[in-house]
């Protein structure tokens, strides 16, 4: 029978499912990242079509949203981190999520009404212990060394931005000198995390800026424990990755449903072993490798100060990195 002659009640079955568009970063959507599994699980729950649009990194996501403004297709932005939240709110790029937060880990002290966290970790420099027998035990020691380093651009990358915050937190009055020291043995600065980490794995540098959780991937997925995080005595900067609803979302209710899903047990059991970060709710079963990771001292961050000083800090970094 010609489908155009079917009753209207049956034709409804041919209607296209609602589409939820999520802007995120490229490693999140890769075949080994959490994107594919989360997409399958959420689509089964919502009966919708979840579409990921990938940028290079969290900073690039926010930059794209700024450029697109009211023309954006994004319903959800996923993968910026805590230092960028205030900027997103000030520029009216997101709307309140109106969702409860009492199920989150109490240690996160989460009260933000625009964003929900979906994972967290600590920035760290990763090294190969087959090559580095005595790793740097502090940021000061790394800066003063001749060990080669790869890190990410703070203008386009959340890890790079994390290093910007780390350096200025440790050396508020002498950041320029710290950057000069690091610049003297920096191999390259990449736009995003994936490029930097792959270069490190290929042997291009002694250290790469990544996360204390990165070694868990190698231990679980590759049964390899030579890659380790250097623990710094001054402490480490925490990265809390968040998701929020676009101010211009076409599907705001579906977006809220997705944010709720991200903090559900189903999603939280997927994310740590695909995005290789820590869960934001309690009692999530993790592989044994996670118990062997560095447990760093957290550096307290003044996020409003970061928002005020970010452009100045980047200008200082650029002047040194260009030399």
N, C-alpha and C positions, 0 to 999 in steps of 0.2 A: 504494500500500500504506500502511496506517496505520502511522505510525512507532513506535507503541507495540507493534507486533507484530514489529519488527525484532529480529534476534539481539543479544545483549548486546554482542558484539564491535563491531557497527556503532553501537549506541547510545553507545558510548564517544566517538564523534566529536562527539556533541552536548554532551559535558561542557564546563562553563564553564572557560575558561582561568584560571590563577592570576592574581590581581590584586596589583600592587605599588603601594602608595599613598605618594606623595612630597609632603611639605609644602614649599612654596617660596613665593616672593613673586610678586606679581601681574604685574610687567613680564616676568618669566621665562616666564610662561605665555601672554602676549599673542600675537596672530597674527604679530607681527614679532619676537618674542623667540625664544630657542632651544628652548623647550618643545616646540612642535609637531614640529620636525625631529628632536629627540632622541627624542621619543616614537615616531615612526615607525621610526627606525633601531633603537632598542632592542627594540621589539616584534617586529621582523623577526628579531632575534637570539635573543630569549628565548622566543618563542612565548607570551608572557604579555600581560596587559592592564596598561599603565602608566597610572595615574591621578594627575594633579596636583591638589593642593588648595592654593589660593592665599590667602596672607595679604597684608597691605599691604607688609610689609618684613621684613627678617631678624630684627629685634628682636621683631616681632609673632609670627613663627614660634615663637621660643623661649618667649614669653609664653604662647602657646596650648598648647604642649607641657606647660608647667608646670601649667596649669589642668587639662588633661585627664588627666595622670598615666597610670595604668594603663588608663584607658578610651580612650586615643588610638587612632586608626586609622592613624597614621603608621608606615610601615616605614622611611622615610628622611626626614631633614630636610636640606634643601638651600638654602643661601643665607644662613646666619648667617656671621659672619666671625670672624677669629682672636681678637679680644678677648673674644668670648662663649664660646669653647670651654671655658675652665676652669670657668665657671659651669655649663655644661651637664653637664660631667663630675662636678662636686661635687654636683650635685642628682640624679645617677644617671638622667639622661634619655637617655643614649646608651650603647652597648656597644662594646668594641674591634672594629675592622674586620678585623684579622688579615691584612692585605694588604701586599704589598711596596711600597716607595716609591722604589726605586732608579731608576725611570724618570722621576722628576720633575726639573725644572730644579735643578741643583746650587745655584744662587743662592738658592733658597727655603729651603735647609737644613732640609728637612721631616723631623721625627722623631715627630710626634704619632701615637699609636696608636689614637685614637678618631675622628679626622677625616682626610679627604683633601681637598686643595685642587682646585678645578676651574677657577678663573681668578683673576686678580689685577689690581690697578690702583692708582692713586694719587688720593686726594681732591684736588680742585682747584675753584676758582671759575671758572666759565665766563662769558664776556662776548661781546657782539656788537661786533666791531671797527668796524662801521659807526657805532656809537653811542659806543663808548669808544675814543678815539684813543690814549691813553696809559694802559694798564692798571696796576693796582697791582703793584708789584714785590716786595712783602713783605706778610706778615700785618699787621705794624705799620702799614704804609701804608694797607691796606684799612680797618683798624679806625679810623684817624684821619680817614678820608675821609668825604664826605657821600654816596658812591655807595650807591644802594639795593640791598638784598640780600634774597634768599629762601633759607632753608635748612630743614632737616628736624628734627623733634623727636627728640632723642636717646633718648627713652623708647620710641619706636616704630619708629625708622629707623636702619639701619646707617650711612648717610652722616651723619645727625645725631649719632650716637654717635661717628663718626670726627672730627667737628668738636669734640666734647666732649674727646676725647683730644688733638686738635691744639692746642686753646687751652691745656689744662692742661700739655701738654708744653712749650710755648713760654713760658708764664707761670705756673710752678708756685707762685709766691708772690703773684701779682697777677691771677689769673684773673677775680676779681669785677670789677675795673676793665676788663678786656678785654671781658667780656660787656656791661658798661654802654656801652662805646663802640660795640660792634656793635649793641646794642639800639636805639641812638638813630637808626639808619638802616636798620633791618630792616622790610621791608614786611609779612612774615608768616612764621610757622613752620608748615610742613605736616606731616601725619602720615607721609607717604611721599615717595619720590623722584619718582614719576610726576607727582603733583599739582604739586610745586615746579617741575619742569622745564617742564611745559606752561605754567604761569603765566609763567615767564621767556620762553618762546618767543612768548607773546602780548604781550610788552612790559611786563610788570608790574614788572620790576626790572632794574637794571644788571648784577647778578651773581646766579648761582645756584650753590649747592653741588652739585657733581657729580664728574666724574672727568677726569683728563688724557686719557683715551681717548674722551670724548664727542665731540670734534670729528671723529673718524674716521667716526662714523656720518653726520654731515652731508656730509662729503666723498665718501664711498662711495655712500650711499643717495640723496643729494640733489644731488650735484655742487656743494656749497655750502661755502665756506671762511671765511665771516664769523664763525663761532662758534669761539672759541679759549679755551684754558686759560691763566690767569694763572700764571706761574711765580714762586714766592716764594723769596727768597734764604735764608730760614731753613730751608727744606726742606719736604717734604710727608709726610703719613702714608700708608703703604701699606695697602690693603685686600686681604686674601686671603680669598676666598669659599670656604667648605668645605661638604662633605656628610658626614653621619654616619648610622649605623644606630640607630634608636630602641631604647631599652632594652626596649620592649614590642612590637617588630616581630613581626608575624604571619608574615612571609616573610623571615627573616634571611639565608638563602642567596641568595635572589633579590636582596635588598638589596646583598649583597656583589658579586654579578654586575653590578649597576647602578653601584656605585662604581668597579669596574674599567672599565666602559664609559665613564664620565665622563672618565677620564684616557687613554682610547684615542685614536689619531689621528683616528678617525671623528668622535668627539665634539669633540675639540679643534680641528678645522677648522670646526666649526659654531659653537661658542661665541663666538670673537672677533668674528665678523661678524653676530652676532645679539644677543649680550649686551654687545658692545662693551667687552670687557676683554681682557687679555693671556692667552695660553695658558700652561699650567703644564708643558708638555713642550717639548723643543727641536725645531727643524726643522719647524715648522708654517708653511705658506705663508700669508702675510698680504698684503692689498692694500697698494699703495705708500703710501697715506695714513698707515699706521701709522708709517712711517719719518719722517714730518714732525712727530710729536707731541712735546710737551715731555718731556724726559728729566730728571725732578726728582731732587734730592738726597733720599734717604730719611732720615727721622728714626727713630732707634732707639727702640723701644717696650718699656717694662717692663710686660708683660701682667699679672703677679701684682699689681703696684701698682694697675693699672687696676681689677682685680677688687675689690681692697680699698677703693679710693677712689670707685668708680663712683657709689654712692648719695649720697655727700657732694657729689661734683661736680655731680650732677643737681640736688640740693637748692639748691646755689648758683646754678646756671643758672636754675632755676624762679623763684627769688626776684627775679632781675633781669628775666627775660622777662615776668613778670606785671605789671611796672611800666608 
